[in-house]
């Protein structure tokens, strides 16, 4: 009977004992879970460091690489856009009379594009005999004649003569002076002769050199074929890692003939920054800078980039792309005579009329082909 009394007395003496026990038990419980929590956190930390972090680094590296690749791709695309030359002029030239009854489409040398240094003139001629370009002089320039179809005969007062067939070119340096004749061959099938003739200015210190000729046969022109539907005749310069045989003009000129059979075929051609560049559509159409240019269009580019890029807009299309080193010199021109000031130009006229200073052989000279030449005779001369 005494024990209960003692317990009750004890409880009465310490009323907070049970509460203290509950708090103690709670503290033990909390301590256990705190320890478990710390262990869990440590485990998570170890798992993150050992397992997740390397993977995140790897994933992060891959993301970085991908992002970097995308950024480089975008920068490359932007760079290509920046490096493409912009168009400053384009038009389809009107026909004009030239020579003896011949009609030509003149782009450079017209009201729309007076000059485009070093280029003085570009004619697209399609001539049927008896029309032609009989005896006439030149001074202070070079001419490049490119035959696209038919045949044309050449003869000059030095005694040189020759025949150009489709794909052939002639580079003529007039220098101090020359008189020559260019006559389309009378073809047995009655066909015409179509070609391009480009006049190129000579540097001031070369305007009085002796005249010369260099012929380039079609069979000798290197051809680049970067992919199935594109063919590039590398007449002068370098295209798709294919280089021309040699430089055929004194003034640096790059000349390429692009041909395709399929619309959508892309093309690209780089040029030195100090070159003026133009494109002439021979056949079909091209798409450049989101604009379509049709046959016979002449397109002139700014010097704000390094390349010309685009694609063919129609099947069976072709164009020439030409660049030339800009000559920082005055141009004073009257017909086929080109000089750097009026006084020199007037002197050239006097020399021509007086048969001196390069024109001595012009006196009493007449070409043998001026009245025409037939196909059979032309083929015999060519061989």
VOKOLGU-322339 format. One line per 4 residues: number of its first residue (from 1); their letters; for each residue z, x, y of C-alpha. Coordinates in pm, 1 decimal, m for minus. Each point is the difference from the previous one (the first is absolute). Layout:
N
NUM) a) Z:X:Y | ...
This chain:
383
1) xxxx) 0.0:0.0:0.0 | 55.7:298.6:226.4 | m357.9:138.3:m11.9 | m179.9:m293.5:156.8
5) xxxx) 260.4:m8.6:264.3 | m63.2:368.4:65.9 | m377.5:m48.0:14.8 | 28.4:m290.9:232.1
9) xxxx) 239.5:194.8:210.4 | m251.1:288.6:8.0 | m281.5:m229.6:102.4 | 209.5:m150.3:260.5
13) xxxx) 89.0:347.5:122.8 | m380.5:117.6:2.4 | m224.6:m300.8:78.9 | m313.5:219.3:55.3
17) xxxx) m1.5:165.7:m343.0 | m267.0:m224.3:m150.7 | m222.8:32.7:303.3 | 37.0:374.1:m17.6
21) xxxx) m103.1:m3.0:m364.7 | m304.5:m208.0:80.7 | m97.5:238.9:277.2 | 51.3:295.5:m232.0
25) xxxx) m218.7:m157.3:m264.2 | m264.0:m77.4:261.7 | 10.4:358.1:123.3 | m51.7:129.4:m353.6
29) xxxx) m288.7:m242.4:m42.0 | m154.3:107.0:329.8 | 44.7:365.6:m84.7 | m179.9:m45.3:m329.2
33) xxxx) m294.4:m170.1:167.6 | m2.3:256.2:277.8 | m27.0:275.2:m258.2 | m275.0:m191.3:m180.4
37) xxxx) m174.5:m52.5:333.8 | 16.7:367.2:85.7 | m131.3:88.8:m343.6 | m279.5:m252.7:48.0
41) xxxx) m88.4:141.3:339.4 | m0.7:350.0:m141.4 | m223.8:m115.4:m283.5 | m237.9:m165.1:247.2
45) xxxx) m1.7:313.5:212.9 | m74.9:219.2:m301.1 | m271.7:m241.6:m118.2 | m157.6:m3.3:343.5
49) xxxx) 3.2:378.1:31.3 | m111.5:81.0:m351.7 | m235.5:m287.2:m79.1 | m109.7:m198.6:302.5
53) xxxx) m26.5:261.8:270.1 | m252.6:222.4:m183.1 | m208.0:m307.8:m68.0 | 25.6:m110.8:359.8
57) xxxx) m102.5:347.4:109.3 | m296.1:m17.4:m233.4 | m85.9:m351.3:111.3 | 50.7:100.8:360.2
61) xxxx) m226.2:300.4:m47.0 | m265.4:m218.8:m153.8 | 36.6:m247.1:285.2 | m20.9:288.8:245.9
65) xxxx) m306.8:134.5:m171.9 | m161.9:m341.7:m3.0 | 90.1:m66.1:362.1 | m116.3:347.5:96.6
69) xxxx) m326.3:m54.4:m190.6 | m52.6:m332.0:175.0 | 74.4:156.7:337.8 | m235.8:290.4:m70.3
73) xxxx) m266.5:m244.2:m115.2 | 40.5:m203.2:316.7 | m6.5:316.9:210.4 | m310.2:116.0:m186.0
77) xxxx) m170.6:m333.9:58.4 | 98.8:11.7:365.9 | m122.2:358.4:19.0 | m334.1:m100.6:m149.4
81) xxxx) m30.6:m281.3:252.0 | 88.4:234.5:282.5 | m245.6:262.0:m121.5 | m291.5:m240.8:m26.0
85) xxxx) m229.1:28.2:297.0 | m31.6:m309.2:214.6 | m334.8:m145.5:104.8 | m101.4:40.1:363.6
89) xxxx) m350.9:m148.0:m9.6 | m237.5:m176.7:m236.5 | m332.2:m179.8:34.8 | m335.0:m68.1:m164.9
93) xxxx) m263.1:191.0:201.2 | m309.7:m164.3:137.5 | m345.6:125.0:m89.4 | m182.2:222.0:244.8
97) xxxx) m341.6:164.6:8.2 | m23.3:371.5:m70.6 | m281.6:244.4:m66.3 | m341.3:m153.7:m68.2
101) xxxx) 48.4:m366.2:m89.7 | 324.5:59.8:m188.6 | 304.2:m223.2:35.7 | 351.9:129.2:m57.0
105) xxxx) 353.5:m139.4:7.0 | 177.6:238.6:238.3 | 380.2:m4.5:4.1 | 106.2:332.1:152.5
109) xxxx) m212.4:54.4:307.9 | m3.5:m370.8:87.3 | 169.6:m193.1:278.4 | 277.0:m99.7:m242.2
113) xxxx) 82.8:362.8:m91.8 | m166.0:251.9:230.5 | 140.2:307.4:m174.8 | 270.0:87.3:m250.2
117) xxxx) 53.4:376.4:19.7 | m147.0:197.4:m162.4 | m245.3:m276.8:m92.6 | m280.9:m83.8:241.7
121) xxxx) m204.5:m255.8:m190.6 | m14.9:m192.4:m328.7 | m318.9:m183.6:m98.4 | m48.6:m218.8:m305.6
125) xxxx) m378.7:3.8:m40.4 | m214.2:m207.7:m233.6 | m358.3:94.1:76.6 | m333.4:m80.2:m160.7
129) xxxx) m309.7:211.0:81.8 | m189.4:33.9:225.1 | 320.7:m17.6:207.3 | 196.8:323.6:14.3
133) xxxx) 142.0:278.2:211.0 | m288.4:234.5:88.5 | 20.5:332.2:185.9 | 306.8:16.8:226.6
137) xxxx) 245.7:270.4:120.5 | 375.4:64.5:m33.7 | 244.8:238.1:168.7 | 374.6:69.0:m17.3
141) xxxx) 85.1:m214.9:m301.7 | m18.5:m43.2:m376.1 | m152.5:m292.1:m188.7 | 97.4:m126.4:m345.3
145) xxxx) m255.8:m218.9:m177.8 | 105.2:m189.5:m314.3 | m268.7:m187.8:m194.2 | 118.9:m316.9:m175.7
149) xxxx) m332.9:m130.7:m129.8 | m365.6:97.8:18.8 | m113.0:344.6:113.1 | m40.5:179.4:333.3
153) xxxx) m202.8:310.6:86.9 | 104.8:271.4:242.0 | m193.5:271.7:182.4 | 83.1:223.1:298.7
157) xxxx) m163.7:259.1:224.7 | 151.3:290.5:m197.3 | m226.5:m88.4:m293.2 | 271.2:m156.9:m215.0
161) xxxx) m64.7:m329.5:m176.6 | 157.5:m204.8:m274.0 | 55.8:m336.7:m162.8 | 326.3:m190.8:m27.2
165) xxxx) 44.7:m251.5:m283.9 | 281.2:m253.6:m58.1 | 338.0:173.2:12.1 | m135.3:314.0:169.6
169) xxxx) 131.9:132.3:331.0 | m129.4:233.8:265.0 | 224.1:184.9:244.9 | m202.3:122.1:297.0
173) xxxx) 142.5:222.7:272.2 | m213.4:m28.7:312.1 | 184.5:272.8:187.8 | m205.3:140.6:287.4
177) xxxx) m292.2:m222.8:m82.9 | m230.5:m144.8:m263.3 | m286.5:m248.1:m25.2 | m45.8:m190.2:m325.5
181) xxxx) m139.4:m315.6:m157.8 | 161.4:m250.4:m239.9 | m240.1:m240.6:m167.5 | 81.6:m258.0:m271.2
185) xxxx) m214.5:45.3:m308.8 | m253.3:m273.2:m77.6 | 127.8:m121.2:m336.6 | m233.4:m135.7:m267.2
189) xxxx) 217.7:m309.4:m33.0 | m12.1:m61.1:375.5 | 371.8:61.2:40.5 | 174.2:123.8:311.2
193) xxxx) 222.0:301.6:56.9 | 362.3:m73.1:83.9 | 245.1:264.0:109.6 | 263.5:109.4:245.4
197) xxxx) m39.3:263.6:268.6 | 303.9:142.9:174.3 | m12.5:222.3:308.5 | 287.1:246.7:34.2
201) xxxx) 86.8:201.0:309.9 | 2.5:379.6:m27.8 | 286.3:210.1:139.7 | m87.7:140.4:340.9
205) xxxx) m34.6:357.7:m126.3 | m248.5:m106.3:m270.8 | m242.1:m204.3:205.2 | m245.0:287.9:34.3
209) xxxx) m3.2:121.5:m362.3 | m322.5:8.6:m200.1 | m95.2:m325.1:m176.3 | 54.9:m31.9:m374.1
213) xxxx) m23.7:m249.1:m287.7 | 212.7:m62.5:m304.0 | m105.2:m252.5:m263.4 | 239.2:m159.1:m248.7
217) xxxx) m157.3:m166.7:m301.8 | 156.6:m308.5:m155.0 | 42.0:176.9:m334.0 | 213.0:268.7:164.6
221) xxxx) 252.5:m232.9:164.1 | 341.0:2.0:m175.8 | 125.9:m343.8:m103.1 | 363.1:m113.7:m15.4
225) xxxx) 82.9:m285.0:m239.2 | 375.9:m58.3:38.3 | m21.6:m323.4:m200.1 | m255.2:m211.9:m178.4
229) xxxx) m149.1:m201.2:285.2 | m3.7:260.4:277.6 | m250.5:277.4:56.5 | 19.2:237.4:297.4
233) xxxx) m286.3:233.8:87.8 | 175.8:297.9:158.9 | m272.5:119.6:234.2 | 229.6:207.7:219.5
237) xxxx) 377.6:35.4:m24.6 | 243.9:m92.9:m277.3 | 68.3:m335.5:m163.8 | 230.8:m75.1:m294.9
241) xxxx) 29.6:375.0:m71.2 | m378.7:45.4:m14.5 | m141.2:243.0:257.7 | m349.1:24.3:143.7
245) xxxx) m215.9:302.6:m72.8 | 19.2:150.5:348.0 | 1.7:m77.0:369.9 | m351.2:m84.2:108.9
249) xxxx) 57.8:m40.8:374.4 | 138.9:228.6:269.2 | 220.1:m277.2:138.0 | 257.3:m94.0:m268.7
253) xxxx) m105.8:m336.9:m144.2 | 134.3:m181.6:m307.9 | m240.7:m251.6:m151.3 | 63.9:m231.3:m297.4
257) xxxx) m201.9:m279.6:m159.4 | 220.8:m258.4:m177.7 | m156.5:m234.9:m258.1 | 142.8:m274.3:m222.4
261) xxxx) m127.4:m277.6:m226.0 | 315.7:m212.1:18.0 | 177.1:m178.0:284.0 | 365.9:91.1:43.6
265) xxxx) m52.3:367.2:m81.4 | 236.5:200.9:223.6 | m79.0:323.7:179.7 | 178.1:261.1:209.0
269) xxxx) m126.4:305.6:184.2 | 194.7:250.7:204.7 | m128.1:184.3:307.1 | 138.5:276.1:223.2
273) xxxx) 188.0:m132.5:301.3 | m242.1:163.1:244.3 | m300.1:m186.0:m146.9 | m157.5:m314.4:138.6
277) xxxx) m88.5:m234.0:m287.5 | m237.2:m293.6:m37.1 | m118.5:m216.8:m289.2 | m338.2:m167.9:m35.7
281) xxxx) m53.3:m281.0:m251.6 | m333.0:57.7:m173.8 | 22.1:m297.2:m235.2 | 245.6:m279.3:m78.7
285) xxxx) 335.3:m12.0:176.8 | 333.3:180.8:21.3 | 356.7:m106.4:73.3 | 194.3:231.2:232.4
289) xxxx) 325.8:m74.8:180.5 | m17.3:m363.0:m121.4 | m344.2:m58.9:153.6 | m336.6:m34.3:m174.4
293) xxxx) m298.8:193.3:135.5 | m349.2:m96.5:m111.9 | m322.1:193.5:m56.4 | m124.5:213.6:292.3
297) xxxx) 341.2:0.3:170.1 | 105.9:325.0:165.8 | 378.4:52.1:9.1 | 166.5:260.7:220.0
301) xxxx) 354.4:126.7:m58.7 | 272.1:138.5:222.0 | 154.6:344.7:m56.5 | 343.5:m155.2:m68.1
305) xxxx) 6.6:71.3:m372.5 | m130.9:212.0:m283.5 | m176.7:m242.9:m232.6 | m243.7:m287.3:m24.0
309) xxxx) 101.5:m254.8:m263.4 | m137.1:m332.2:m115.4 | m189.8:m173.2:m274.8 | m347.6:m132.5:m65.0
313) xxxx) m31.8:m368.8:83.5 | m315.3:m72.1:m203.1 | m171.9:120.2:m315.2 | m273.5:263.3:31.4
317) xxxx) 124.5:140.8:329.3 | m30.4:340.6:162.4 | 79.2:179.1:322.3 | 1.6:343.7:156.7
321) xxxx) 320.5:143.3:142.6 | m48.9:282.1:249.3 | 239.2:222.8:190.6 | m66.5:281.0:243.8
325) xxxx) 209.4:251.3:190.2 | 48.7:m110.9:358.4 | m167.3:242.6:240.7 | 191.6:22.9:325.7
329) xxxx) m302.4:59.5:218.1 | m213.3:m199.2:245.2 | m310.4:m176.0:m130.2 | m306.1:m40.7:219.1
333) xxxx) m283.9:m158.9:m195.1 | m348.5:m120.4:74.2 | m189.1:m118.7:m305.4 | m12.1:278.8:m262.3
337) xxxx) 131.7:269.1:236.2 | 375.7:63.1:13.4 | 189.6:239.9:226.5 | 339.1:37.3:168.0
341) xxxx) m109.1:m36.1:365.0 | m292.1:m141.6:197.2 | m131.5:336.1:113.7 | m35.2:124.0:m358.3
345) xxxx) m162.1:m326.6:m101.9 | m258.6:24.9:276.1 | m72.6:355.0:m112.0 | m70.1:m126.3:m353.3
349) xxxx) m256.0:m246.9:135.2 | m165.5:279.2:196.7 | m5.6:224.3:m307.9 | m156.4:m271.9:m213.7
353) xxxx) m270.6:m74.5:254.7 | m66.1:371.9:52.6 | 12.6:94.7:m371.9 | 274.8:260.7:32.1
357) xxxx) 359.3:74.8:m109.4 | m48.4:m141.7:m347.5 | m299.2:m225.9:57.4 | m271.3:269.5:0.6
361) xxxx) m153.1:m131.8:m323.5 | m19.6:m355.9:130.2 | m312.7:74.8:202.7 | m306.7:m151.7:m169.7
365) xxxx) 202.8:m80.6:m314.5 | m60.1:m322.9:m190.4 | 141.9:m90.8:m338.4 | m228.7:m63.7:m295.9
369) xxxx) 200.7:m303.3:m108.3 | m1.3:m181.3:334.8 | m273.4:m239.5:m117.9 | 172.8:m76.9:m328.1
373) xxxx) 46.8:130.3:m352.9 | m53.6:m175.1:m334.2 | 242.9:m5.2:m291.1 | m213.7:213.6:m233.9
377) xxxx) m31.6:274.2:261.6 | 369.3:m21.3:79.9 | 100.4:41.1:m364.1 | m226.1:302.1:m28.4
381) xxx) 162.3:157.3:307.5 | 346.1:m72.8:m135.8 | m68.9:195.1:m318.4
